[in-house]
Amino acid sequence: MENYRIYFDEAERSDVLRILRKYNDVLIDNIDDHSVGITIERDDSGLFYRGLMDEIDREVYSLRSDSGI
């Protein structure tokens, strides 16, 4: 069991939470406007976390606009 914090833009909050809520092994500990604290209740929590972040990257972060650059 390990704890992690995932950061996001305010507009991405609902999409990140939607993904996290799909998994029974992910407990949402606390949420604010720009991050969520989670606990992963698995023996392979590090590997699971990397896969989870890959999914969030594909479905949420990759859609960020690069305005201002």
Secondary structure by P-SEA (a helix, b strand, c coil): cccbbbbbcccaaaaaaaaaacccccccccccccbbbbbbcccaaaaaaaaaaaaaaaccccccccccc
